[in-house]
Amino acid sequence: MPLDPQSLTPGARRILDAAATLFYELGITAVGVDLIAARSGVTKRTLYDRFGSKDVLVATYLAERDQRWRAEITASLDRPGLSALDRVTAPFDALAEWTARHSRGCAFINALAELPDGAHPARRIAADEKRWLLELFERLAAEAGIADSGLLARELLYLHEGALVVGSVVPGDAAADAGRAARALVAARS
């Protein structure tokens, strides 16, 4: 179970910040607790005292990233003047802004690829984020009066996640391209 990122001590916060950077840049399985401790300026004992295990640290990293991502999407949905149809594709605007700052793809997809054990607490957080996004697309499509909002939601999720996967390896702006495709798909269904 992840720790609450808002209730961390300053030392634990340094550990989480260092781990987040390392996990995202190098990969979860490639990063050991020795490197995290060294980067955060604490001992391994302090790391284990604060988090108990690397698994809890990984889960806390993804839980915090999930909170930030959901806040980013919520902010895109709260922009003034959006029509119900614009709201359906607003997560693609958030994606374009997010990927401009985070160039190594999706931390959740990366975690799902690196952590095959379905019982790993971080894997559950990553899978929950994907389910949340699917449910959000479906709710927004239903609010916009689009028939078969479930099918559209799945199609939008495929576009969204595909942009995350290929965005760092294929030339072009995958998030912007996926956003245009999403808007065309929504327009065709409305």
Disulfide bonds with the S-S distance in Angstrom:
none
